[in-house]
Amino acid sequence: MKKRLIITIFILCSFLLANQPIQTLAYAFSNYTSGFQVQNLSSSTANIVISYYDQAGNVVSTASDTLNASGSKTYFPIHPASGFNGSVVISSDQEIASVVNVLGSGSHNAGASYVGSKSGGTNVSIPLLMKGNSGYNTWFNVQNTGSSNATVNVSYSDGASVGPITILPGASHTFDQSTETHSSSVFSAIVTSDQPVVVAVIEENSATMFAYGGVSSGTTNPVMPLINANNSGYITGIQIQNTGGSSTDVTVSYTPSTAGTACTETQTIPAGQSKTFALYAFANGTNSDCIAGAKFIGSAQVTANSTNQNLVAIVNQLKAGVNGEAYGAFDPATASNTVVLPLIMDRNSGWFTGFNVMNVGSAATSITCTFSGSSYTINTGSLNPGAAYNAIQQNQIANGYVGSATCTAANAGDKIVAVVNELNPATGDNLLVYEGISK
Amino acid sequence: MRIRNNYYFIFGVLILFVANLFIVSCQNHTEFVLTPTITLTSGKGAVIGVLKIGMQPAKNVRLYLAKTIKDNTGQDTFAALDRINSPTSLTDEQGRFEFYNISPGKYGLVIDVIKDSYLLLKPDSNEALLIDVSSGNQIDLGTLIYDSLPIIPQQ
C-alpha cells in the first residue's frame, strides 16, 4: 500500500445544514452528492483501501476492494440520512487515478468534476474565487493530508483572510466565499498550512457548476491545451495567478488548431494577484492583438514572464447559461511523450468527446493516438512547439463507442499534454472536461 | 351459440380478473406490472421495477446494479459500479427495468447519465435504495416515483 490518493468529496444535504446552525452556508444548490471513479493504471490487479473522514477528523468508514488491470469502478458512499461533507483517502498497491464528480440538485443537471490528488502541499494556490460575480460564487474544501493537526490560514488577494483553522489529519474544512467579507467580486487565494493540504474548489451559479483543484506547485510557463472563443457560444477564460513575490508582465501566446489566428496578450500581474486572460482578448481585443469576436479553437501558453515569477492557472470553458467546466493548466516540465485519455465516446446516448493534444516540448513532433478496441487511429502530422491538434470523436469511431485513447509522440524525449471535453448537445450543464494523464 | 356464450363467459372472467388485479394494485398504491416469466439460472436472482419522474415513465434510462462493499465493521459503506461487469438494464417506454440472473448479494441501484452516474435514494427518504438479491427469488421494487432525476432530457 505505497500509493495514496487523496480526494475531497461533497455530500451536503439540506439536513446537514439544518443541523449545523453555526456554519451558515449559502450554496447555490440545496443538495450535493458525489461519486468518485477510481482507475487502475497498471496491468496488474490493484488492491485498494478507501477511508472517508468527516470534518471533525473521524474515520467514518474504511473498506477494501480490488480493481482489475486497467479497470475502473465508481464508488458511491452510502450515508446516513443526516448527510455528509468530508473527504476520502484511497490507498493502493498499484498506480491509480481518480476523478470526483459533484452533482448539485435543484436542476439535477449541474455537475462538475475534478481530479484526485496524489499529494498535498503546505502552500496551495487558488487562482479563481468569486463572490457575487454575475451570479457566481465559490466555496472550497481544504483537506489535511498530513499525519498531524494542520493549522491552516487563507489569504485572499483582495486583502481578506481567514484563519487560523485547525484541521485534523484526513479531515477537511469548508471555506465559503459567499458568507465572507470581500471587497472584490473576483479574487484569488493562497492557503498556507504547517501540514500538507489539498484543495477542491466549486464555482457555481443556480444552473452551472465548475470544479478544480488547488495548485501546490507552479511554473514560470504554464500551458493550456484547449482554448475556445466565439465557438458556437463557447468562451474561455484563463485565470493566471502570480504566486511569486514580485510583479511580473505575463504574455500568453495563442496558437490556433482548427480555427482562428495566432495572437498574443500581455498583462501585468502584481505579486499574489491574478488576472483573467483570453476572455476579453477574444471578445474585444483588450491587451492583445487578437481579433475581436473572431472564432478561435486552439491552445495557449505563457511565453513571457518578465521577472520569472511562479504562476498557476486554471481555464474555464463556458457557454453562458448552458454549461461550463474548468481544468488546470499544465507544467510542461512534468509532461512526458505519452498521455492516456481514460474516457472517449462517440454517439454514446448522445455523448461524444473532443480533445486537444498539445506539443509542449522544444522541437516539432508528430503524435499518434490509438483507441481501445478499435483500429481507428489519429496522426497529427508535424506539430510545432506550442501547437495543438484538435480531434472530435463524433461520428468518427463507431456508434455507441466507449473506450480510452493513448496518444504518443514520436520521440522518447518529446513532451505532450491533452485535455478532453465530454459533450452532449441536450440541454443542461452537459459539459465535462478532464486532463489527460501523463504516463 | 354455445361456443359464443363460452367466449362471453371466458371474456367476462378475464375482465373480472384484470379488474380485481387493478383494484388490489390500487389499494397497495403500486401499479400492476406485467412481467414475463423467466426461468432463473440456478443460484441466481432477479430484480424488476418501474422508474417514473412524477407520473411520467423514465424512458431509455440506463440502470446498473452496483454491488455494495462492507466496511471493517460489516456495514454497507459503498456501492461499487463497474460499467463492464455490473448488471445493467435499459428502461422501456413504460419505465420498466429488469435484471435477471443476478448473483446473490446486496446492490445499490445506479442511474447512468454517461458523463456521470448516481446512486438512487429511496423515493421517500434520503437513504440509499439497497436491494438484497437472493438465489431463486425475483424482487419487485414496484414503481419508484421521483420528483426529478439527473437524466438528460429526451431529444
Contacts between the chains, C-beta under 8 A, distances in Angstrom:
chain1	res1	chain2	res2	distance
A	13	B	126	6.1
A	15	B	126	6.8
A	33	B	118	6.5
A	33	B	119	7.8
A	35	B	81	7.9
A	35	B	116	7.3
A	35	B	117	6.3
A	35	B	118	6.8
A	35	B	119	7.0
A	50	B	78	6.7
A	61	B	71	4.2
A	61	B	72	7.8
A	61	B	73	7.8
A	61	B	75	7.0
A	61	B	77	4.2
A	62	B	71	5.6
A	62	B	72	5.1
A	62	B	77	8.0
A	63	B	69	4.8
A	63	B	70	6.6
A	63	B	71	4.5
A	63	B	72	7.2
A	63	B	77	4.8
A	63	B	78	5.7
A	64	B	69	7.6
A	65	B	69	5.5
A	65	B	78	7.7
A	65	B	80	6.1
A	71	B	82	7.1
A	71	B	84	7.0
A	72	B	82	7.7
A	72	B	83	7.7
A	73	B	80	4.8
A	73	B	81	6.2
A	73	B	82	4.9
A	74	B	66	7.7
A	74	B	80	7.3
A	74	B	81	4.3
A	74	B	83	7.7
A	74	B	110	7.8
A	74	B	117	5.6
A	75	B	69	7.8
A	75	B	78	4.6
A	75	B	79	7.4
A	75	B	80	5.5
A	75	B	81	7.7
A	76	B	66	6.7
A	76	B	78	6.4
A	76	B	79	4.6
A	76	B	80	7.9
A	76	B	81	7.2
A	76	B	108	6.3
A	76	B	110	7.0
A	76	B	118	7.5
A	76	B	119	3.7
A	76	B	128	7.6
A	77	B	77	7.0
A	77	B	78	6.0
A	78	B	68	6.9
A	78	B	76	5.4
A	78	B	77	5.9
A	78	B	78	6.4
A	78	B	79	6.2
A	78	B	108	7.0
A	78	B	119	7.4
A	78	B	128	4.6
A	78	B	130	7.3
A	79	B	128	7.5
A	81	B	125	6.5
A	81	B	126	4.4
A	81	B	127	5.8
A	83	B	126	7.2
A	101	B	116	4.8
A	101	B	117	7.9
A	103	B	116	6.7
A	103	B	118	6.4
A	103	B	150	6.0
A	105	B	148	7.8
A	108	B	148	4.9
A	108	B	149	6.5
A	108	B	150	4.4
A	109	B	150	6.4
A	109	B	152	7.6
A	111	B	115	7.2
A	111	B	116	5.5
A	111	B	150	7.7
A	113	B	116	7.8
A	345	B	114	7.0
A	348	B	114	5.7
A	349	B	60	7.9
A	349	B	62	7.1
A	349	B	114	5.4
A	349	B	152	7.5
A	350	B	114	7.7
A	350	B	152	6.6
A	350	B	155	6.8
A	351	B	114	4.5
A	351	B	115	6.4
A	402	B	83	7.8
A	422	B	114	7.8
A	422	B	115	5.1
A	424	B	114	7.1
A	424	B	115	7.1
A	424	B	152	5.9
A	425	B	155	7.8
A	426	B	152	4.5
A	426	B	153	5.5
A	426	B	155	6.1
A	427	B	153	5.8
A	428	B	152	6.7
A	428	B	153	7.0
A	430	B	115	6.9
A	430	B	152	6.6
A	432	B	115	4.6
A	432	B	116	7.5
